[in-house]
Amino acid sequence: MASQLRYKNALMWVKTGVQVPQTATDKDLKAGKYRYKKKDWVVKFQQKNMNYLCKGTRSHKWSASMIGRLRYQGRTLWARVYASPISAECGPH
């Protein structure tokens, strides 16, 4: 899994900062209440080790994307998720 911070620049979302990788451990994974084919599956993973030092105080829209890789029965599956944008008084580098 890896997370990447993004900011809105005109019409495009631009990557900024470093991509933050993280490997899931048992304490990071939260078993959900959802079931699939009579089995419980992990449905939540949170990455909390991202930080970013602002440059300037002009307001920008910010978001983050997260990509994850799952290996299952010899196949590699990928998923990408985008966070809901927020406005913050923080400028990109």
Biopython code that builds the backbone (N, CA, C, O; Angstrom):
import numpy as np
from Bio.PDB.StructureBuilder import StructureBuilder

atoms = [
    (1, "MET", "N", (0.838, -1.166, 0.000)),
    (1, "MET", "CA", (0.000, 0.000, 0.000)),
    (1, "MET", "C", (0.886, 1.232, 0.000)),
    (1, "MET", "O", (1.964, 1.232, 0.595)),
    (2, "ALA", "N", (0.426, 2.286, -0.671)),
    (2, "ALA", "CA", (1.166, 3.547, -0.673)),
    (2, "ALA", "C", (0.177, 4.696, -0.821)),
    (2, "ALA", "O", (-0.828, 4.574, -1.521)),
    (3, "SER", "N", (0.467, 5.813, -0.158)),
    (3, "SER", "CA", (-0.391, 6.995, -0.213)),
    (3, "SER", "C", (0.358, 8.154, -0.848)),
    (3, "SER", "O", (1.572, 8.283, -0.691)),
    (4, "GLN", "N", (-0.383, 9.004, -1.575)),
    (4, "GLN", "CA", (0.205, 10.164, -2.247)),
    (4, "GLN", "C", (-0.710, 11.359, -2.037)),
    (4, "GLN", "O", (-1.901, 11.287, -2.339)),
    (5, "LEU", "N", (-0.163, 12.468, -1.519)),
    (5, "LEU", "CA", (-0.917, 13.700, -1.319)),
    (5, "LEU", "C", (-1.041, 14.421, -2.658)),
    (5, "LEU", "O", (-0.118, 14.397, -3.473)),
    (6, "ARG", "N", (-2.203, 15.072, -2.884)),
    (6, "ARG", "CA", (-2.463, 15.806, -4.129)),
    (6, "ARG", "C", (-3.129, 17.146, -3.812)),
    (6, "ARG", "O", (-3.849, 17.271, -2.822)),
    (7, "TYR", "N", (-2.879, 18.147, -4.665)),
    (7, "TYR", "CA", (-3.572, 19.427, -4.541)),
    (7, "TYR", "C", (-4.150, 19.813, -5.897)),
    (7, "TYR", "O", (-3.668, 19.378, -6.943)),
    (8, "LYS", "N", (-5.190, 20.637, -5.856)),
    (8, "LYS", "CA", (-5.883, 21.045, -7.087)),
    (8, "LYS", "C", (-5.172, 22.250, -7.680)),
    (8, "LYS", "O", (-5.005, 23.276, -7.019)),
    (9, "ASN", "N", (-4.755, 22.116, -8.937)),
    (9, "ASN", "CA", (-4.111, 23.198, -9.664)),
    (9, "ASN", "C", (-4.918, 23.414, -10.935)),
    (9, "ASN", "O", (-4.799, 22.645, -11.889)),
    (10, "ALA", "N", (-5.732, 24.450, -10.948)),
    (10, "ALA", "CA", (-6.639, 24.733, -12.062)),
    (10, "ALA", "C", (-7.575, 23.538, -12.271)),
    (10, "ALA", "O", (-8.462, 23.314, -11.449)),
    (11, "LEU", "N", (-7.401, 22.774, -13.339)),
    (11, "LEU", "CA", (-8.299, 21.665, -13.631)),
    (11, "LEU", "C", (-7.738, 20.307, -13.238)),
    (11, "LEU", "O", (-8.439, 19.299, -13.335)),
    (12, "MET", "N", (-6.488, 20.265, -12.797)),
    (12, "MET", "CA", (-5.836, 18.977, -12.546)),
    (12, "MET", "C", (-5.478, 18.790, -11.074)),
    (12, "MET", "O", (-5.253, 19.756, -10.344)),
    (13, "TRP", "N", (-5.432, 17.531, -10.658)),
    (13, "TRP", "CA", (-4.922, 17.173, -9.342)),
    (13, "TRP", "C", (-3.448, 16.807, -9.524)),
    (13, "TRP", "O", (-3.113, 15.907, -10.294)),
    (14, "VAL", "N", (-2.568, 17.520, -8.802)),
    (14, "VAL", "CA", (-1.128, 17.365, -8.946)),
    (14, "VAL", "C", (-0.559, 16.660, -7.721)),
    (14, "VAL", "O", (-0.883, 17.013, -6.588)),
    (15, "LYS", "N", (0.297, 15.654, -7.954)),
    (15, "LYS", "CA", (0.953, 14.965, -6.842)),
    (15, "LYS", "C", (1.955, 15.903, -6.193)),
    (15, "LYS", "O", (2.612, 16.686, -6.879)),
    (16, "THR", "N", (2.075, 15.827, -4.870)),
    (16, "THR", "CA", (3.063, 16.618, -4.155)),
    (16, "THR", "C", (3.570, 15.813, -2.963)),
    (16, "THR", "O", (2.925, 14.858, -2.531)),
    (17, "GLY", "N", (4.705, 16.197, -2.445)),
    (17, "GLY", "CA", (5.290, 15.450, -1.335)),
    (17, "GLY", "C", (5.791, 14.098, -1.810)),
    (17, "GLY", "O", (5.805, 13.810, -3.007)),
    (18, "VAL", "N", (6.197, 13.285, -0.872)),
    (18, "VAL", "CA", (6.707, 11.955, -1.213)),
    (18, "VAL", "C", (5.587, 10.929, -1.105)),
    (18, "VAL", "O", (4.648, 11.092, -0.326)),
    (19, "GLN", "N", (5.700, 9.884, -1.892)),
    (19, "GLN", "CA", (4.753, 8.778, -1.765)),
    (19, "GLN", "C", (5.129, 8.003, -0.509)),
    (19, "GLN", "O", (6.294, 7.651, -0.320)),
    (20, "VAL", "N", (4.145, 7.735, 0.352)),
    (20, "VAL", "CA", (4.402, 7.091, 1.636)),
    (20, "VAL", "C", (3.968, 5.635, 1.568)),
    (20, "VAL", "O", (2.773, 5.343, 1.526)),
    (21, "PRO", "N", (4.939, 4.712, 1.557)),
    (21, "PRO", "CA", (4.576, 3.291, 1.538)),
    (21, "PRO", "C", (4.295, 2.779, 2.944)),
    (21, "PRO", "O", (4.800, 3.332, 3.921)),
    (22, "GLN", "N", (3.508, 1.744, 3.046)),
    (22, "GLN", "CA", (3.264, 1.106, 4.333)),
    (22, "GLN", "C", (2.832, -0.331, 4.103)),
    (22, "GLN", "O", (2.050, -0.631, 3.201)),
    (23, "THR", "N", (3.358, -1.204, 4.934)),
    (23, "THR", "CA", (2.977, -2.607, 4.892)),
    (23, "THR", "C", (1.973, -2.861, 6.004)),
    (23, "THR", "O", (2.172, -2.414, 7.134)),
    (24, "ALA", "N", (0.913, -3.565, 5.699)),
    (24, "ALA", "CA", (-0.120, -3.858, 6.692)),
    (24, "ALA", "C", (0.379, -4.883, 7.690)),
    (24, "ALA", "O", (1.035, -5.861, 7.333)),
    (25, "THR", "N", (0.055, -4.637, 8.946)),
    (25, "THR", "CA", (0.313, -5.615, 10.001)),
    (25, "THR", "C", (-1.032, -5.988, 10.617)),
    (25, "THR", "O", (-2.047, -5.350, 10.338)),
    (26, "ASP", "N", (-1.035, -7.011, 11.445)),
    (26, "ASP", "CA", (-2.290, -7.451, 12.068)),
    (26, "ASP", "C", (-2.967, -6.340, 12.845)),
    (26, "ASP", "O", (-4.195, -6.260, 12.847)),
    (27, "LYS", "N", (-2.189, -5.459, 13.522)),
    (27, "LYS", "CA", (-2.817, -4.407, 14.325)),
    (27, "LYS", "C", (-3.431, -3.310, 13.459)),
    (27, "LYS", "O", (-4.302, -2.577, 13.927)),
    (28, "ASP", "N", (-2.990, -3.183, 12.194)),
    (28, "ASP", "CA", (-3.549, -2.181, 11.289)),
    (28, "ASP", "C", (-4.875, -2.609, 10.689)),
    (28, "ASP", "O", (-5.684, -1.761, 10.314)),
    (29, "LEU", "N", (-5.107, -3.877, 10.596)),
    (29, "LEU", "CA", (-6.283, -4.394, 9.909)),
    (29, "LEU", "C", (-7.460, -4.544, 10.865)),
    (29, "LEU", "O", (-7.312, -5.075, 11.965)),
    (30, "LYS", "N", (-8.601, -4.083, 10.448)),
    (30, "LYS", "CA", (-9.810, -4.151, 11.265)),
    (30, "LYS", "C", (-10.828, -5.042, 10.573)),
    (30, "LYS", "O", (-11.298, -4.723, 9.481)),
    (31, "ALA", "N", (-11.162, -6.139, 11.194)),
    (31, "ALA", "CA", (-12.163, -7.032, 10.591)),
    (31, "ALA", "C", (-13.510, -6.335, 10.595)),
    (31, "ALA", "O", (-13.898, -5.727, 11.593)),
    (32, "GLY", "N", (-14.216, -6.419, 9.494)),
    (32, "GLY", "CA", (-15.495, -5.738, 9.366)),
    (32, "GLY", "C", (-16.656, -6.650, 9.685)),
    (32, "GLY", "O", (-16.487, -7.837, 9.964)),
    (33, "LYS", "N", (-17.839, -6.068, 9.637)),
    (33, "LYS", "CA", (-19.058, -6.828, 9.890)),
    (33, "LYS", "C", (-19.607, -7.413, 8.592)),
    (33, "LYS", "O", (-20.614, -8.120, 8.600)),
    (34, "TYR", "N", (-18.938, -7.114, 7.470)),
    (34, "TYR", "CA", (-19.419, -7.573, 6.184)),
    (34, "TYR", "C", (-18.960, -9.000, 5.927)),
    (34, "TYR", "O", (-17.863, -9.398, 6.320)),
    (35, "ARG", "N", (-19.804, -9.747, 5.272)),
    (35, "ARG", "CA", (-19.473, -11.142, 4.982)),
    (35, "ARG", "C", (-19.600, -11.366, 3.479)),
    (35, "ARG", "O", (-20.436, -10.763, 2.806)),
    (36, "TYR", "N", (-18.752, -12.242, 2.982)),
    (36, "TYR", "CA", (-18.796, -12.622, 1.585)),
    (36, "TYR", "C", (-18.595, -14.124, 1.517)),
    (36, "TYR", "O", (-17.586, -14.646, 1.991)),
    (37, "LYS", "N", (-19.537, -14.803, 0.939)),
    (37, "LYS", "CA", (-19.505, -16.260, 0.846)),
    (37, "LYS", "C", (-19.252, -16.906, 2.211)),
    (37, "LYS", "O", (-18.431, -17.813, 2.348)),
    (38, "LYS", "N", (-19.986, -16.410, 3.220)),
    (38, "LYS", "CA", (-19.974, -16.939, 4.584)),
    (38, "LYS", "C", (-18.627, -16.796, 5.301)),
    (38, "LYS", "O", (-18.339, -17.544, 6.235)),
    (39, "LYS", "N", (-17.806, -15.840, 4.868)),
    (39, "LYS", "CA", (-16.519, -15.596, 5.519)),
    (39, "LYS", "C", (-16.414, -14.116, 5.869)),
    (39, "LYS", "O", (-16.934, -13.268, 5.144)),
    (40, "ASP", "N", (-15.737, -13.798, 6.990)),
    (40, "ASP", "CA", (-15.468, -12.407, 7.344)),
    (40, "ASP", "C", (-14.257, -11.935, 6.551)),
    (40, "ASP", "O", (-13.311, -12.692, 6.334)),
    (41, "TRP", "N", (-14.295, -10.689, 6.125)),
    (41, "TRP", "CA", (-13.205, -10.121, 5.357)),
    (41, "TRP", "C", (-12.775, -8.803, 5.971)),
    (41, "TRP", "O", (-13.587, -8.105, 6.577)),
    (42, "VAL", "N", (-11.506, -8.457, 5.820)),
    (42, "VAL", "CA", (-10.991, -7.168, 6.272)),
    (42, "VAL", "C", (-11.565, -6.085, 5.371)),
    (42, "VAL", "O", (-11.516, -6.201, 4.146)),
    (43, "VAL", "N", (-12.109, -5.033, 5.976)),
    (43, "VAL", "CA", (-12.738, -3.993, 5.172)),
    (43, "VAL", "C", (-12.188, -2.606, 5.468)),
    (43, "VAL", "O", (-12.640, -1.630, 4.869)),
    (44, "LYS", "N", (-11.223, -2.492, 6.377)),
    (44, "LYS", "CA", (-10.748, -1.159, 6.733)),
    (44, "LYS", "C", (-9.250, -1.181, 6.986)),
    (44, "LYS", "O", (-8.741, -2.042, 7.704)),
    (45, "PHE", "N", (-8.552, -0.224, 6.386)),
    (45, "PHE", "CA", (-7.130, -0.062, 6.623)),
    (45, "PHE", "C", (-6.855, 1.435, 6.627)),
    (45, "PHE", "O", (-7.225, 2.127, 5.678)),
    (46, "GLN", "N", (-6.222, 1.943, 7.657)),
    (46, "GLN", "CA", (-5.947, 3.374, 7.756)),
    (46, "GLN", "C", (-4.454, 3.607, 7.801)),
    (46, "GLN", "O", (-3.725, 2.928, 8.524)),
    (47, "GLN", "N", (-4.004, 4.581, 7.016)),
    (47, "GLN", "CA", (-2.606, 4.975, 7.045)),
    (47, "GLN", "C", (-2.542, 6.333, 7.727)),
    (47, "GLN", "O", (-3.153, 7.295, 7.261)),
    (48, "LYS", "N", (-1.806, 6.416, 8.824)),
    (48, "LYS", "CA", (-1.771, 7.641, 9.619)),
    (48, "LYS", "C", (-0.376, 8.248, 9.711)),
    (48, "LYS", "O", (-0.159, 9.176, 10.490)),
    (49, "ASN", "N", (0.576, 7.738, 8.925)),
    (49, "ASN", "CA", (1.939, 8.234, 9.048)),
    (49, "ASN", "C", (2.317, 9.215, 7.937)),
    (49, "ASN", "O", (3.498, 9.343, 7.616)),
    (50, "MET", "N", (1.344, 9.907, 7.346)),
    (50, "MET", "CA", (1.629, 10.935, 6.348)),
    (50, "MET", "C", (1.702, 12.291, 7.030)),
    (50, "MET", "O", (0.926, 12.579, 7.941)),
    (51, "ASN", "N", (2.644, 13.128, 6.584)),
    (51, "ASN", "CA", (2.657, 14.521, 7.027)),
    (51, "ASN", "C", (3.219, 15.373, 5.910)),
    (51, "ASN", "O", (3.900, 14.868, 5.017)),
    (52, "TYR", "N", (2.937, 16.668, 5.957)),
    (52, "TYR", "CA", (3.339, 17.578, 4.896)),
    (52, "TYR", "C", (3.524, 18.957, 5.488)),
    (52, "TYR", "O", (2.643, 19.453, 6.190)),
    (53, "LEU", "N", (4.660, 19.587, 5.215)),
    (53, "LEU", "CA", (4.909, 20.948, 5.675)),
    (53, "LEU", "C", (4.473, 21.923, 4.588)),
    (53, "LEU", "O", (4.956, 21.856, 3.458)),
    (54, "CYS", "N", (3.567, 22.823, 4.928)),
    (54, "CYS", "CA", (3.026, 23.776, 3.964)),
    (54, "CYS", "C", (4.066, 24.822, 3.571)),
    (54, "CYS", "O", (4.978, 25.144, 4.333)),
    (55, "LYS", "N", (3.895, 25.339, 2.353)),
    (55, "LYS", "CA", (4.683, 26.473, 1.892)),
    (55, "LYS", "C", (3.681, 27.552, 1.520)),
    (55, "LYS", "O", (3.012, 27.458, 0.491)),
    (56, "GLY", "N", (3.576, 28.567, 2.348)),
    (56, "GLY", "CA", (2.594, 29.615, 2.102)),
    (56, "GLY", "C", (1.279, 29.328, 2.806)),
    (56, "GLY", "O", (1.076, 28.259, 3.381)),
    (57, "THR", "N", (0.379, 30.332, 2.743)),
    (57, "THR", "CA", (-0.895, 30.201, 3.452)),
    (57, "THR", "C", (-2.100, 30.381, 2.525)),
    (57, "THR", "O", (-3.230, 30.474, 3.002)),
    (58, "ARG", "N", (-1.881, 30.429, 1.233)),
    (58, "ARG", "CA", (-2.991, 30.555, 0.294)),
    (58, "ARG", "C", (-3.825, 29.277, 0.308)),
    (58, "ARG", "O", (-3.282, 28.175, 0.391)),
    (59, "SER", "N", (-5.127, 29.426, 0.229)),
    (59, "SER", "CA", (-6.025, 28.279, 0.293)),
    (59, "SER", "C", (-5.943, 27.427, -0.977)),
    (59, "SER", "O", (-5.937, 27.946, -2.093)),
    (60, "HIS", "N", (-5.880, 26.121, -0.779)),
    (60, "HIS", "CA", (-5.877, 25.154, -1.873)),
    (60, "HIS", "C", (-6.814, 24.005, -1.509)),
    (60, "HIS", "O", (-7.101, 23.767, -0.336)),
    (61, "LYS", "N", (-7.277, 23.310, -2.520)),
    (61, "LYS", "CA", (-8.023, 22.071, -2.278)),
    (61, "LYS", "C", (-7.014, 20.933, -2.238)),
    (61, "LYS", "O", (-6.111, 20.855, -3.072)),
    (62, "TRP", "N", (-7.181, 20.051, -1.254)),
    (62, "TRP", "CA", (-6.266, 18.941, -1.033)),
    (62, "TRP", "C", (-7.016, 17.619, -1.017)),
    (62, "TRP", "O", (-8.186, 17.554, -0.640)),
    (63, "SER", "N", (-6.330, 16.582, -1.427)),
    (63, "SER", "CA", (-6.867, 15.233, -1.367)),
    (63, "SER", "C", (-5.679, 14.278, -1.292)),
    (63, "SER", "O", (-4.525, 14.705, -1.298)),
    (64, "ALA", "N", (-5.967, 13.016, -1.224)),
    (64, "ALA", "CA", (-4.908, 12.009, -1.235)),
    (64, "ALA", "C", (-5.420, 10.798, -1.999)),
    (64, "ALA", "O", (-6.622, 10.539, -2.058)),
    (65, "SER", "N", (-4.494, 10.075, -2.574)),
    (65, "SER", "CA", (-4.865, 8.822, -3.220)),
    (65, "SER", "C", (-4.075, 7.711, -2.552)),
    (65, "SER", "O", (-2.969, 7.922, -2.057)),
    (66, "MET", "N", (-4.649, 6.558, -2.550)),
    (66, "MET", "CA", (-4.013, 5.403, -1.924)),
    (66, "MET", "C", (-4.141, 4.233, -2.889)),
    (66, "MET", "O", (-5.219, 3.971, -3.421)),
    (67, "ILE", "N", (-3.041, 3.537, -3.108)),
    (67, "ILE", "CA", (-3.074, 2.360, -3.963)),
    (67, "ILE", "C", (-2.663, 1.154, -3.126)),
    (67, "ILE", "O", (-1.724, 1.223, -2.333)),
    (68, "GLY", "N", (-3.362, 0.076, -3.310)),
    (68, "GLY", "CA", (-3.070, -1.133, -2.557)),
    (68, "GLY", "C", (-2.947, -2.334, -3.471)),
    (68, "GLY", "O", (-3.582, -2.403, -4.524)),
    (69, "ARG", "N", (-2.128, -3.271, -3.058)),
    (69, "ARG", "CA", (-1.917, -4.494, -3.824)),
    (69, "ARG", "C", (-2.271, -5.688, -2.951)),
    (69, "ARG", "O", (-1.886, -5.759, -1.784)),
    (70, "LEU", "N", (-2.998, -6.609, -3.524)),
    (70, "LEU", "CA", (-3.400, -7.821, -2.830)),
    (70, "LEU", "C", (-2.993, -9.007, -3.685)),
    (70, "LEU", "O", (-3.270, -9.047, -4.884)),
    (71, "ARG", "N", (-2.342, -9.959, -3.069)),
    (71, "ARG", "CA", (-2.002, -11.194, -3.780)),
    (71, "ARG", "C", (-2.933, -12.286, -3.284)),
    (71, "ARG", "O", (-3.017, -12.561, -2.087)),
    (72, "TYR", "N", (-3.631, -12.902, -4.231)),
    (72, "TYR", "CA", (-4.621, -13.909, -3.886)),
    (72, "TYR", "C", (-4.572, -15.027, -4.909)),
    (72, "TYR", "O", (-4.747, -14.793, -6.105)),
    (73, "GLN", "N", (-4.339, -16.217, -4.450)),
    (73, "GLN", "CA", (-4.292, -17.412, -5.297)),
    (73, "GLN", "C", (-3.392, -17.217, -6.521)),
    (73, "GLN", "O", (-3.768, -17.551, -7.645)),
    (74, "GLY", "N", (-2.197, -16.672, -6.280)),
    (74, "GLY", "CA", (-1.219, -16.501, -7.348)),
    (74, "GLY", "C", (-1.458, -15.314, -8.265)),
    (74, "GLY", "O", (-0.676, -15.087, -9.189)),
    (75, "ARG", "N", (-2.512, -14.557, -8.035)),
    (75, "ARG", "CA", (-2.810, -13.377, -8.852)),
    (75, "ARG", "C", (-2.551, -12.121, -8.041)),
    (75, "ARG", "O", (-2.668, -12.138, -6.815)),
    (76, "THR", "N", (-2.201, -11.035, -8.711)),
    (76, "THR", "CA", (-2.028, -9.740, -8.064)),
    (76, "THR", "C", (-3.181, -8.840, -8.460)),
    (76, "THR", "O", (-3.439, -8.628, -9.645)),
    (77, "LEU", "N", (-3.873, -8.313, -7.461)),
    (77, "LEU", "CA", (-5.010, -7.413, -7.676)),
    (77, "LEU", "C", (-4.639, -6.032, -7.142)),
    (77, "LEU", "O", (-3.970, -5.925, -6.114)),
    (78, "TRP", "N", (-5.066, -4.979, -7.830)),
    (78, "TRP", "CA", (-4.770, -3.601, -7.444)),
    (78, "TRP", "C", (-6.065, -2.829, -7.204)),
    (78, "TRP", "O", (-7.085, -3.085, -7.845)),
    (79, "ALA", "N", (-6.006, -1.888, -6.277)),
    (79, "ALA", "CA", (-7.154, -0.995, -6.039)),
    (79, "ALA", "C", (-6.617, 0.390, -5.710)),
    (79, "ALA", "O", (-5.635, 0.515, -4.980)),
    (80, "ARG", "N", (-7.246, 1.428, -6.238)),
    (80, "ARG", "CA", (-6.873, 2.809, -5.916)),
    (80, "ARG", "C", (-8.108, 3.521, -5.379)),
    (80, "ARG", "O", (-9.210, 3.371, -5.908)),
    (81, "VAL", "N", (-7.903, 4.300, -4.315)),
    (81, "VAL", "CA", (-8.986, 5.031, -3.662)),
    (81, "VAL", "C", (-8.569, 6.492, -3.551)),
    (81, "VAL", "O", (-7.404, 6.790, -3.287)),
    (82, "TYR", "N", (-9.523, 7.409, -3.753)),
    (82, "TYR", "CA", (-9.266, 8.837, -3.621)),
    (82, "TYR", "C", (-10.071, 9.382, -2.443)),
    (82, "TYR", "O", (-11.262, 9.098, -2.312)),
    (83, "ALA", "N", (-9.418, 10.160, -1.594)),
    (83, "ALA", "CA", (-10.087, 10.777, -0.445)),
    (83, "ALA", "C", (-10.940, 11.957, -0.915)),
    (83, "ALA", "O", (-10.658, 12.559, -1.951)),
    (84, "SER", "N", (-11.965, 12.278, -0.160)),
    (84, "SER", "CA", (-12.789, 13.452, -0.453)),
    (84, "SER", "C", (-11.942, 14.706, -0.288)),
    (84, "SER", "O", (-11.211, 14.821, 0.696)),
    (85, "PRO", "N", (-12.020, 15.654, -1.230)),
    (85, "PRO", "CA", (-11.206, 16.872, -1.143)),
    (85, "PRO", "C", (-11.612, 17.762, 0.030)),
    (85, "PRO", "O", (-12.776, 17.799, 0.430)),
    (86, "ILE", "N", (-10.627, 18.474, 0.569)),
    (86, "ILE", "CA", (-10.874, 19.484, 1.592)),
    (86, "ILE", "C", (-10.118, 20.758, 1.210)),
    (86, "ILE", "O", (-9.146, 20.699, 0.457)),
    (87, "SER", "N", (-10.554, 21.893, 1.720)),
    (87, "SER", "CA", (-9.830, 23.159, 1.516)),
    (87, "SER", "C", (-9.005, 23.429, 2.758)),
    (87, "SER", "O", (-9.472, 23.234, 3.880)),
    (88, "ALA", "N", (-7.770, 23.881, 2.552)),
    (88, "ALA", "CA", (-6.898, 24.194, 3.687)),
    (88, "ALA", "C", (-6.011, 25.374, 3.317)),
    (88, "ALA", "O", (-5.624, 25.540, 2.160)),
    (89, "GLU", "N", (-5.694, 26.191, 4.321)),
    (89, "GLU", "CA", (-4.799, 27.336, 4.140)),
    (89, "GLU", "C", (-3.363, 26.819, 4.145)),
    (89, "GLU", "O", (-2.626, 26.995, 5.115)),
    (90, "CYS", "N", (-2.985, 26.184, 3.051)),
    (90, "CYS", "CA", (-1.692, 25.540, 2.942)),
    (90, "CYS", "C", (-1.281, 25.520, 1.479)),
    (90, "CYS", "O", (-2.058, 25.097, 0.623)),
    (91, "GLY", "N", (-0.083, 25.968, 1.188)),
    (91, "GLY", "CA", (0.398, 25.981, -0.185)),
    (91, "GLY", "C", (1.322, 24.820, -0.477)),
    (91, "GLY", "O", (2.036, 24.359, 0.414)),
    (92, "PRO", "N", (1.322, 24.336, -1.720)),
    (92, "PRO", "CA", (2.198, 23.232, -2.105)),
    (92, "PRO", "C", (3.636, 23.698, -2.290)),
    (92, "PRO", "O", (3.895, 24.895, -2.415)),
    (93, "HIS", "N", (4.543, 22.776, -2.306)),
    (93, "HIS", "CA", (5.973, 23.087, -2.524)),
    (93, "HIS", "C", (6.228, 23.265, -3.987)),
    (93, "HIS", "O", (7.361, 23.530, -4.388)),
]
sb = StructureBuilder()
sb.init_structure("model")
sb.init_model(0)
sb.init_chain("A")
sb.init_seg("    ")
for serial, (resi, resn, name, xyz) in enumerate(atoms, 1):
    if name == "N":
        sb.init_residue(resn, " ", resi, " ")
    sb.init_atom(name, np.array(xyz, "f"), 0.0, 1.0, " ", f" {name:<3s}", serial, name[0])
structure = sb.get_structure()
